[in-house]
Structures are given as C-alpha cells and as structure tokens.
Amino acid sequence: MTRQACETTVLVDDERVRVTRFHFAPGAETGWHRHGHDYVITAITDCPILLEEPGGGTRRVLVPAGTAYRRSAGVEHNVVNDGPGPMSFVEVELKDPAAC
C-alpha cells in the first residue's frame, strides 16, 4: 500500500538536540524508520496513530493533544495517521542525553 508521506519541518538541529514538527494529512505516514536517539513526542493535536511494527504487528493508540511521552533509542516503526482529520506532533531527539 502506498500512502502519502507526512510533512516534516526541522525547527532546531544542533549538537545536543533535533526538534522536528510532523504534520500528517489523514492516512499519511512517516515511513519505516529506527530511532537513533532517545526522544520525546508532544502532541499538538489529538493524534490517533496506527503503529506498524517489525514482524507485521500493528497497534492503535490515541495521544491526546498537549500530552507527551518518551522512548529510548532503537524503536523501529511506521507511524500512520489513523484518524479522519489532520494530526501534528513535535519530536525532540536527545543527541547527547548526558549533556541535557
């Protein structure tokens, strides 16, 4: 299945962090990727997400607007907007967690 790619805007990228805004039209995806750094996601809108995971598994999660979560480096997945409207979140990658 071919989906539209989400839009990404890098807001900060220095030696310590990379901050990226992700905006998804309905059905848009990030594409498969593996996180090379620990990261924090903060939802700008409600984010009804379909997570496609290695091995063919999927999970549906709702990340409410204004909430945040963190994950460790190594997570691999494809993130898909599973809702009827657009969704957006900001991702902060911690390039050097010891320096933060």
Order of alpha helices (4+ residues) and beta strands (2+ residues): beta-beta-beta-beta-beta-beta-beta-beta-beta
